[in-house]
Amino acid sequence: MPRSHRPDRRPSPARPLRPAPRWSSLAFLGASVVLLASGCYQDPQAQLDEAQAQLDLTATLEELGSRSADLAFQLDSLRGVVARQDTTIARLANLAGVPYPR
């Protein structure tokens, strides 16, 4: 038995392809967009304050590094002075005949 020819059953233009979204899902979508957008906002003044704090911290760390290098140089210099004084005292003690423990 031959098949009967059926015309294509395409939806008519008056009927939508999918059901209209429900108001609750639209409200959820809207609330999600608002929450995500508000989470992305950052106060420009707070950003400027944070950037200034980072610059201040960087300057302070550089100053501490410079001071540390100066103190290391002074310490090495003082060690040299103490070594020369120790040598001088040992020579004087030797000339005077006084025992000088090192």
Backbone torsions as a table, in degrees:
resi	resn	phi	psi	omega
1	MET	NA	127.5	-177.8
2	PRO	-73.1	148.7	178.9
3	ARG	-72.8	145.1	176.5
4	SER	-82.7	143.9	-177.8
5	HIS	-77.6	120.6	178.0
6	ARG	-103.5	133.8	175.2
7	PRO	-71.1	153.6	178.0
8	ASP	-59.6	137.7	-179.1
9	ARG	-100.2	72.0	175.8
10	ARG	-84.9	148.2	179.6
11	PRO	-68.6	146.0	177.9
12	SER	-73.0	154.1	-179.2
13	PRO	-59.9	-23.0	-179.9
14	ALA	-74.2	-23.2	-178.1
15	ARG	-99.5	125.9	-179.7
16	PRO	-68.3	157.1	-179.5
17	LEU	-72.4	-32.4	177.1
18	ARG	-134.5	159.5	-177.1
19	PRO	-67.5	152.0	179.2
20	ALA	-65.9	142.8	-180.0
21	PRO	-65.8	149.6	179.6
22	ARG	-78.3	154.9	-178.9
23	TRP	-63.6	-33.6	-179.1
24	SER	-66.3	-38.8	178.8
25	SER	-71.6	-33.1	175.1
26	LEU	-66.6	-40.4	178.5
27	ALA	-64.7	-41.4	177.7
28	PHE	-62.8	-43.9	178.9
29	LEU	-62.3	-43.4	178.6
30	GLY	-63.5	-43.4	179.1
31	ALA	-64.7	-38.1	178.3
32	SER	-63.6	-42.9	179.4
33	VAL	-63.5	-42.6	179.8
34	VAL	-64.4	-43.0	-179.9
35	LEU	-65.5	-42.3	179.3
36	LEU	-66.2	-40.7	-179.9
37	ALA	-67.2	-38.8	179.9
38	SER	-71.7	-27.8	177.3
39	GLY	-71.5	-22.9	-179.1
40	CYS	-86.0	-14.6	-177.0
41	TYR	-73.3	134.9	175.0
42	GLN	-130.7	137.1	-178.8
43	ASP	-68.6	125.4	-179.5
44	PRO	-62.1	-36.3	179.6
45	GLN	-66.0	-38.2	177.8
46	ALA	-65.4	-38.1	177.1
47	GLN	-64.4	-41.6	178.4
48	LEU	-65.0	-41.4	178.6
49	ASP	-62.7	-41.0	179.4
50	GLU	-66.4	-41.4	178.9
51	ALA	-63.9	-40.7	178.5
52	GLN	-65.1	-40.5	178.2
53	ALA	-62.6	-39.7	178.4
54	GLN	-66.4	-39.9	177.3
55	LEU	-64.2	-41.6	178.4
56	ASP	-63.2	-41.7	179.2
57	LEU	-64.0	-41.7	178.4
58	THR	-62.2	-44.4	179.3
59	ALA	-63.1	-40.8	179.8
60	THR	-64.7	-43.0	179.2
61	LEU	-65.0	-38.7	177.2
62	GLU	-64.9	-39.8	178.3
63	GLU	-65.4	-41.0	177.5
64	LEU	-63.7	-38.9	177.1
65	GLY	-63.3	-41.0	178.2
66	SER	-64.9	-44.0	178.5
67	ARG	-63.2	-39.6	179.2
68	SER	-62.4	-41.6	178.3
69	ALA	-65.4	-40.0	177.4
70	ASP	-63.0	-43.3	179.6
71	LEU	-65.4	-37.7	177.8
72	ALA	-64.5	-40.2	177.7
73	PHE	-64.4	-43.6	178.8
74	GLN	-64.4	-39.0	179.0
75	LEU	-63.9	-43.7	177.5
76	ASP	-62.5	-39.7	179.0
77	SER	-64.4	-43.3	178.8
78	LEU	-65.4	-35.3	176.5
79	ARG	-62.7	-39.1	177.1
80	GLY	-64.9	-40.5	179.0
81	VAL	-64.4	-44.2	-179.9
82	VAL	-63.5	-39.5	179.4
83	ALA	-64.0	-42.6	178.2
84	ARG	-65.3	-40.8	178.7
85	GLN	-64.9	-39.9	179.0
86	ASP	-63.0	-41.6	178.1
87	THR	-64.0	-43.0	180.0
88	THR	-63.4	-44.3	179.6
89	ILE	-63.8	-40.8	179.4
90	ALA	-64.0	-39.9	178.7
91	ARG	-66.3	-43.3	178.6
92	LEU	-63.5	-40.6	178.5
93	ALA	-64.6	-36.1	178.1
94	ASN	-66.9	-42.4	178.8
95	LEU	-66.5	-34.6	-179.4
96	ALA	-82.3	-10.8	-179.3
97	GLY	79.8	20.3	-179.3
98	VAL	-99.1	130.9	178.1
99	PRO	-67.8	135.5	179.9
100	TYR	-128.0	107.8	-179.3
101	PRO	-75.1	140.9	177.4
102	ARG	-104.4	NA	NA
